Amino acid sequence: MIDTQNIEITKRAESRINEVDFGNLPFGREFTDHMLMATFEHGQWSNARIIPYGNIPMSPAISAIHYGQSIFEGLKAFKNEAGEIRIFRPESNWQRMNKSAERLCMPTIPKEIFVDGLRQLVNLERNWVPADPSCSLYIRPFMFATDPYLGVKASETYSFAIICSPVGPYYAKPLHLKIETHYTRAAMGGVGFAKAAGNYASAMLPAKLAQLQGIDQLIWTDAKEHAYLEEAGTMNMMVVIDDVLVTPPLTSTILPGVTRDSFLTLAREANFKVEERRISVIELIEGVKAGRVSEVFGVGTAATIAQVIKLTLDDHSYDLPSIETCTISNQIGSQLLAIKKGLEGDTHSWNLLL
């Protein structure tokens, strides 16, 4: 077990915060002054430290490069008008990262490193948390295998790190999504439920092909039939059909989103009808045609609530109702943001207050 009181902190000689334009924060391009790192070797975690942000030296033979043992998480810290900083649901991300680690045959991370180390890092970087209500501090924990060995086996050594990035909105406008019925993101029994780096690499070509058609993102469908909705490239999907909030159930092919869980919890408490069940492509498109689908949107840490204004299936596109009419996503999305910023009561104790 790591004693977080003994995490060594080496501060950067001079902050570069004044070099950053906080009025223009593209997602994931700017990084704070420091990062947390820890090492796994000889069967245990050690050497947890906070150091100046910078390049990580590594062997060109490390297992992560050649065999893909690499996982990550994403969460956010928010600052309200009073200057208070809140990190949203870090324990949920810690638990999910350990499930990803187990699936990829990697060591689990102690809470003392992930949650308490994260707390110390963000507290050190508190001036980097944007005050703009549309912005936040995006936090990226990640772990990768480091054995310098070209053999197909689980690594015996790993590095864990946390870096932080002040960000604006991930999506600046409502989205046009394509329902993908050719390429596959994940198959049953695979690693689709894990936040594994390879899941995103395999999605890049079909996403690029869609973007060349003027489409923002993909909605993935099941690998067996391409007949049922799963998730989008960066978020879980939700649909309002006949005034019922419907989202695909969690399986081994769908990431168990923290924002998804938070949104569903609040929607149920607001007495909206909620169903976690399979949604067929036919049901969705026929529902849009008949006017029974009133909202389609995605939820995720980076995207938060991403409204959808158009769907494309094969060569046909379908317009969706205007964003102003989206009752559930607008109401619950606003409530969720208010909780994150401490503007509404946190009855579930989701926030870690610094």
C-alpha positions as CSV (number, residue, x, y, z in Angstrom):
1,M,0.0,0.0,0.0
2,I,1.2,3.5,-0.8
3,D,1.1,6.2,1.8
4,T,0.0,9.2,-0.1
5,Q,1.5,11.5,2.6
6,N,4.9,10.3,1.2
7,I,4.2,11.0,-2.5
8,E,7.2,13.0,-3.4
9,I,6.4,16.3,-5.2
10,T,9.0,17.9,-7.5
11,K,7.6,21.3,-8.7
12,R,8.3,22.8,-12.1
13,A,10.7,25.7,-11.8
14,E,8.4,28.1,-13.5
15,S,4.8,27.6,-14.4
16,R,3.8,27.9,-18.1
17,I,0.2,28.8,-17.2
18,N,0.6,32.3,-18.6
19,E,1.4,30.9,-22.0
20,V,-2.0,29.4,-22.3
21,D,-5.0,31.2,-23.9
22,F,-7.8,30.2,-21.6
23,G,-10.3,31.9,-23.9
24,N,-9.4,29.3,-26.6
25,L,-9.1,25.8,-25.2
26,P,-9.2,23.1,-27.9
27,F,-9.8,19.7,-26.3
28,G,-6.7,17.9,-25.2
29,R,-4.0,20.2,-26.7
30,E,-2.7,22.0,-23.6
31,F,-1.4,20.3,-20.5
32,T,-0.7,21.5,-16.9
33,D,2.7,21.8,-15.2
34,H,2.8,18.5,-13.5
35,M,1.9,14.8,-13.7
36,L,1.6,11.9,-11.4
37,M,3.6,8.7,-12.0
38,A,4.0,5.3,-10.3
39,T,5.8,2.1,-11.1
40,F,4.8,-1.6,-10.9
41,E,7.6,-4.1,-10.6
42,H,8.4,-7.2,-8.5
43,G,4.7,-7.6,-7.9
44,Q,4.0,-4.3,-6.2
45,W,3.4,-0.6,-6.8
46,S,6.1,1.9,-5.7
47,N,7.8,5.2,-6.5
48,A,4.6,7.2,-6.6
49,R,5.6,10.8,-7.3
50,I,4.4,14.1,-8.8
51,I,6.9,15.5,-11.3
52,P,7.0,18.2,-14.0
53,Y,5.0,17.3,-17.1
54,G,7.3,16.0,-19.8
55,N,8.3,13.2,-22.1
56,I,8.5,9.7,-20.7
57,P,11.7,7.7,-21.5
58,M,11.0,4.1,-22.6
59,S,12.5,1.2,-24.5
60,P,11.4,0.7,-28.1
61,A,10.7,-2.9,-27.2
62,I,8.1,-2.3,-24.5
63,S,5.1,-4.6,-24.5
64,A,2.5,-1.7,-24.7
65,I,3.8,-0.8,-28.2
66,H,3.9,-4.3,-29.6
67,Y,1.1,-6.1,-27.8
68,G,-1.3,-3.4,-26.8
69,Q,-1.4,-3.6,-23.0
70,S,-2.6,0.0,-22.5
71,I,-5.7,1.3,-20.8
72,F,-6.9,4.7,-19.7
73,E,-9.6,6.7,-18.0
74,G,-11.2,10.1,-18.3
75,L,-12.8,12.4,-15.7
76,K,-13.2,16.1,-15.0
77,A,-12.7,18.7,-12.4
78,F,-14.9,21.8,-12.3
79,K,-14.6,25.3,-10.7
80,N,-17.6,27.3,-9.7
81,E,-18.1,31.1,-9.2
82,A,-16.9,30.8,-5.6
83,G,-13.6,29.2,-6.8
84,E,-14.4,25.8,-5.3
85,I,-13.0,22.8,-7.2
86,R,-14.9,19.5,-7.5
87,I,-13.7,16.3,-9.1
88,F,-16.6,14.3,-10.4
89,R,-16.9,10.6,-9.3
90,P,-13.2,9.7,-9.2
91,E,-13.8,6.5,-7.3
92,S,-16.1,5.2,-10.1
93,N,-13.3,5.8,-12.6
94,W,-10.8,4.0,-10.3
95,Q,-13.1,1.0,-10.1
96,R,-13.7,0.9,-13.8
97,M,-10.0,1.2,-14.6
98,N,-9.3,-1.8,-12.4
99,K,-11.9,-3.8,-14.3
100,S,-10.1,-2.8,-17.5
101,A,-6.8,-3.8,-15.9
102,E,-8.1,-7.2,-15.0
103,R,-9.4,-7.9,-18.5
104,L,-6.1,-7.0,-20.1
105,C,-4.1,-9.0,-17.5
106,M,-2.6,-6.0,-15.9
107,P,-2.2,-5.2,-12.1
108,T,-5.0,-3.3,-10.4
109,I,-4.2,0.2,-9.0
110,P,-4.4,1.0,-5.3
111,K,-6.9,3.6,-4.3
112,E,-4.1,5.4,-2.5
113,I,-2.4,6.1,-5.9
114,F,-5.4,6.7,-8.1
115,V,-7.8,8.7,-6.0
116,D,-5.6,10.2,-3.3
117,G,-2.8,10.8,-5.8
118,L,-5.2,12.4,-8.2
119,R,-6.5,14.7,-5.4
120,Q,-2.9,15.9,-4.7
121,L,-2.2,16.5,-8.3
122,V,-5.3,18.5,-9.0
123,N,-4.9,20.5,-5.8
124,L,-1.4,21.4,-7.0
125,E,-2.8,22.4,-10.4
126,R,-5.9,24.1,-9.1
127,N,-5.0,27.4,-10.9
128,W,-5.3,25.4,-14.2
129,V,-9.0,24.6,-13.6
130,P,-10.8,27.0,-16.0
131,A,-13.3,29.5,-14.4
132,D,-15.3,29.6,-17.6
133,P,-18.6,27.7,-17.0
134,S,-18.3,25.9,-20.3
135,C,-14.8,24.6,-19.6
136,S,-13.2,22.2,-17.2
137,L,-10.0,20.4,-16.3
138,Y,-9.9,17.0,-18.1
139,I,-8.0,14.4,-16.2
140,R,-6.4,11.4,-18.0
141,P,-5.1,8.5,-15.9
142,F,-3.5,5.8,-17.9
143,M,-1.4,2.6,-17.5
144,F,0.9,0.8,-20.0
145,A,3.1,-2.3,-20.0
146,T,6.8,-1.6,-19.9
147,D,8.7,-5.0,-20.2
148,P,11.4,-4.6,-22.9
149,Y,10.6,-8.0,-24.3
150,L,9.4,-9.2,-27.7
151,G,7.4,-12.2,-26.4
152,V,3.6,-12.5,-26.4
153,K,2.9,-12.6,-22.7
154,A,1.6,-10.3,-20.1
155,S,4.2,-7.8,-19.0
156,E,5.7,-8.0,-15.5
157,T,6.3,-4.2,-15.2
158,Y,4.0,-1.2,-15.8
159,S,3.8,2.5,-15.5
160,F,0.8,4.4,-14.3
161,A,0.4,8.2,-14.9
162,I,-2.1,11.0,-14.6
163,I,-1.9,14.1,-16.8
164,C,-4.3,17.0,-16.8
165,S,-5.6,19.3,-19.6
166,P,-7.7,22.5,-19.4
167,V,-10.4,22.0,-22.0
168,G,-13.4,23.6,-23.7
169,P,-16.4,21.7,-25.0
170,Y,-15.5,18.4,-26.8
171,Y,-18.3,19.0,-29.4
172,A,-19.1,22.7,-30.3
173,K,-22.3,21.9,-32.1
174,P,-25.1,19.3,-32.3
175,L,-24.0,16.2,-34.1
176,H,-24.7,14.3,-37.3
177,L,-24.2,10.6,-36.6
178,K,-24.0,7.7,-39.0
179,I,-25.3,4.2,-38.0
180,E,-22.4,1.9,-38.8
181,T,-23.4,-1.4,-40.3
182,H,-20.2,-2.6,-41.9
183,Y,-17.3,-2.1,-39.5
184,T,-17.3,-3.5,-35.9
185,R,-16.0,-1.9,-32.8
186,A,-16.3,-4.8,-30.4
187,A,-17.6,-8.4,-30.2
188,M,-19.2,-10.3,-27.4
189,G,-16.5,-11.8,-25.1
190,G,-13.9,-9.2,-26.2
191,V,-12.7,-6.0,-24.5
192,G,-15.4,-3.6,-25.6
193,F,-16.4,-2.9,-22.0
194,A,-12.8,-2.0,-21.1
195,K,-11.3,1.4,-21.8
196,A,-8.5,-0.2,-23.8
197,A,-6.4,1.9,-26.2
198,G,-6.9,-0.6,-29.0
199,N,-10.7,-0.1,-29.0
200,Y,-10.1,3.4,-30.2
201,A,-7.4,2.5,-32.8
202,S,-9.7,0.1,-34.6
203,A,-12.5,2.7,-34.8
204,M,-10.3,5.4,-36.5
205,L,-10.7,4.3,-40.1
206,P,-14.5,4.0,-40.2
207,A,-14.7,7.3,-38.3
208,K,-12.4,8.9,-40.8
209,L,-14.5,7.6,-43.7
210,A,-17.6,9.0,-42.1
211,Q,-16.0,12.4,-41.6
212,L,-15.1,12.5,-45.2
213,Q,-18.9,12.4,-45.9
214,G,-19.5,15.3,-43.5
215,I,-20.6,13.1,-40.6
216,D,-19.3,13.8,-37.1
217,Q,-19.3,10.4,-35.4
218,L,-20.5,6.8,-35.7
219,I,-23.1,4.8,-33.8
220,W,-21.8,1.3,-33.6
221,T,-24.0,-1.7,-34.0
222,D,-23.6,-5.3,-32.8
223,A,-20.9,-7.4,-34.5
224,K,-23.2,-10.4,-35.2
225,E,-26.1,-8.8,-37.2
226,H,-25.4,-5.0,-37.2
227,A,-29.0,-4.8,-36.2
228,Y,-28.9,-3.2,-32.7
229,L,-27.4,0.0,-31.4
230,E,-24.5,-0.2,-29.1
231,E,-22.5,3.0,-28.4
232,A,-21.0,5.9,-30.3
233,G,-17.3,6.6,-30.7
234,T,-16.9,8.7,-27.6
235,M,-20.1,8.2,-25.6
236,N,-23.0,6.0,-24.6
237,M,-26.2,6.5,-26.7
238,M,-29.7,7.4,-25.4
239,V,-33.0,7.7,-27.4
240,V,-36.4,9.0,-26.3
241,I,-39.1,6.9,-27.9
242,D,-42.8,7.6,-27.0
243,D,-41.6,9.7,-24.1
244,V,-39.5,6.8,-22.7
245,L,-35.8,7.2,-22.2
246,V,-34.1,4.1,-23.7
247,T,-30.5,3.1,-23.7
248,P,-28.7,-0.2,-24.7
249,P,-28.0,-2.5,-21.8
250,L,-24.5,-3.0,-20.6
251,T,-22.8,-6.0,-22.1
252,S,-19.2,-7.0,-22.8
253,T,-19.3,-4.8,-25.9
254,I,-20.3,-1.5,-24.3
255,L,-18.3,0.7,-22.0
256,P,-20.1,1.2,-18.6
257,G,-20.0,5.0,-18.7
258,V,-19.9,7.0,-15.5
259,T,-21.9,9.8,-17.1
260,R,-24.4,7.2,-18.4
261,D,-24.9,5.9,-14.8
262,S,-25.2,9.4,-13.4
263,F,-27.7,10.5,-16.1
264,L,-29.9,7.4,-15.7
265,T,-29.9,7.8,-11.9
266,L,-31.1,11.5,-12.1
267,A,-33.7,10.6,-14.8
268,R,-35.2,8.0,-12.7
269,E,-35.3,10.3,-9.7
270,A,-37.1,12.9,-11.9
271,N,-39.7,10.2,-12.6
272,F,-38.9,9.9,-16.3
273,K,-39.6,6.4,-17.7
274,V,-36.3,4.6,-18.3
275,E,-35.6,1.4,-20.1
276,E,-32.3,-0.4,-20.5
277,R,-32.9,-2.7,-23.5
278,R,-31.8,-3.4,-27.0
279,I,-32.7,-0.8,-29.6
280,S,-32.9,-2.1,-33.1
281,V,-31.8,0.1,-36.1
282,I,-35.2,-0.6,-37.6
283,E,-37.0,0.6,-34.5
284,L,-35.0,3.8,-34.3
285,I,-35.4,4.7,-38.0
286,E,-39.1,3.8,-38.2
287,G,-39.6,5.8,-34.9
288,V,-37.9,8.8,-36.5
289,K,-40.1,8.6,-39.6
290,A,-43.3,8.3,-37.5
291,G,-42.4,11.2,-35.2
292,R,-42.2,8.8,-32.2
293,V,-38.5,9.6,-31.5
294,S,-38.2,13.0,-29.8
295,E,-34.5,12.9,-28.7
296,V,-31.3,11.2,-29.7
297,F,-28.2,12.1,-27.7
298,G,-24.9,10.8,-26.3
299,V,-23.5,11.0,-22.8
300,G,-19.8,10.7,-21.8
301,T,-17.1,12.4,-19.7
302,A,-15.6,14.3,-22.7
303,A,-18.8,15.0,-24.5
304,T,-21.0,15.4,-21.4
305,I,-24.4,15.7,-23.2
306,A,-24.1,15.7,-27.0
307,Q,-27.3,16.4,-28.9
308,V,-27.9,14.7,-32.2
309,I,-29.7,16.6,-35.0
310,K,-29.3,14.2,-37.9
311,L,-28.9,10.4,-38.5
312,T,-27.6,8.7,-41.6
313,L,-28.2,5.0,-42.4
314,D,-26.7,3.8,-45.7
315,D,-27.5,6.5,-48.2
316,H,-30.4,8.1,-46.4
317,S,-30.4,10.9,-43.8
318,Y,-33.1,11.7,-41.3
319,D,-33.5,15.0,-39.5
320,L,-34.4,14.9,-35.8
321,P,-36.4,17.4,-33.7
322,S,-34.8,20.7,-32.8
323,I,-32.6,20.8,-29.7
324,E,-34.9,23.2,-27.9
325,T,-37.6,20.6,-27.7
326,C,-35.4,17.9,-26.1
327,T,-36.9,17.8,-22.6
328,I,-35.1,15.0,-20.9
329,S,-31.6,15.6,-22.2
330,N,-31.8,19.4,-21.6
331,Q,-33.3,19.0,-18.1
332,I,-31.1,16.2,-16.8
333,G,-28.0,17.5,-18.6
334,S,-28.4,20.9,-16.9
335,Q,-29.0,19.2,-13.5
336,L,-25.9,17.1,-13.9
337,L,-23.7,20.1,-14.7
338,A,-25.1,22.0,-11.7
339,I,-24.2,19.1,-9.4
340,K,-20.7,18.9,-10.8
341,K,-20.2,22.6,-10.1
342,G,-21.8,22.5,-6.7
343,L,-24.7,24.7,-7.7
344,E,-27.2,21.9,-6.8
345,G,-27.2,19.5,-3.9
346,D,-24.9,16.5,-4.3
347,T,-27.2,13.9,-2.7
348,H,-25.2,11.0,-4.0
349,S,-21.8,12.3,-2.8
350,W,-20.5,12.1,-6.3
351,N,-18.1,15.1,-6.0
352,L,-14.7,15.1,-4.4
353,L,-14.3,18.7,-3.1
354,L,-10.8,20.1,-2.9
